[in-house]
Amino acid sequence: MSRSRTDQPLISVLAISAVIAAAILLLILLFLLRESWPVLNKVGILRFFTDDGWYPLEARFGLAPMLWATLAVGIGAVLVATPLGLAATLFTRFYAPRWLALPFQRMVALLAGIPSVVFGLWGLTVLVPFIAAFEPPGASLLAGILILTIMILPTIALTADAALAAVPEHYLRGSAALGFSRATTILGVLLPAAKAGITGGILLAAARALGETMAVLMVAGNVVQTPTSLFDPIRTLTANIALEMAYATGDHRASLFVSGLMLMGLVLVLAMSASRLGGGRLHG
């Protein structure tokens, strides 16, 4: 693609912006590493996975239960939100009448902008008591999964819609010429063609689920334990940081930054995976 002289200022601005964004990310990583280094240097990284509990004032830094809880609530939310988000997208794009599809799409987009604390309040006052009626105490892994499902569903639905919109028109014309039904066209042509963008959106939604703090903190129960049931109260890494950072000092404070490093690593892996998949060809 040729570049005109009028493109040069824009290219320079975009290049500078990209460098600044990369530098900010690197500085955040270096900051987390610097703040967590005292305890990493003192006890080593393995202690955070092998210690028998989270008692930082007693030099026991077991983060494994909270890491498992973080993964459980994030993966659970993705597993529930993905089919719902794809179903919503396919309904509005291919089945719903126009008078219904447009308001529905706007409602989904609006859902993406609701602050997480609002979801947390709703979950605390409605969802948790509802679950408690069947299996006390109500504040649990299940409540966290359901809240995160609602929060990440718009991300999956909107990115899937954009991926399907980017599928070339001749794919649809070719499918119609072959006499495929609408369901066959969707399942056999459109979804495979848009799988890179859809998968990228799912991974980005997973990154948001892993990094969510306030809503999960309000509904999950905040008990440090490895969940063995959907009804077990849990504490995620993000909730642990939010709850204890205000008063933590010394190794306790440094160990919370280790939690931040773990989260940063998980989110970076997901973001890079999403970038690689999202940048692929439509049918690749």
Secondary structure, DSSP 8 states (H G I E B T S, - for coil): ----TTHHHHHHHHHHHHHHHHHHHHHHHHHHHHHHHHHHHHH-STHHHHSSSEEGGGTEE--HHHHHHHHHHHHHHHHHHHHHHHHHHHIIIIIS-HHHHHHHHHHHHHHTTS-HHHHHHHIIIIIHHHHHTTSTT--SHHHHHHHHHHHHHHHHHHHHHHHHHTS-HHHHHHHHHTT--HHHHIIIIIHHHTHHHHHHHHHHHHHHHHH--HHHHHHSB---S---STTS-B--HHHHHHHHTTT--HHHHHHHHHHHHHHHHHHHHHHHHHHHHHTS-TT-
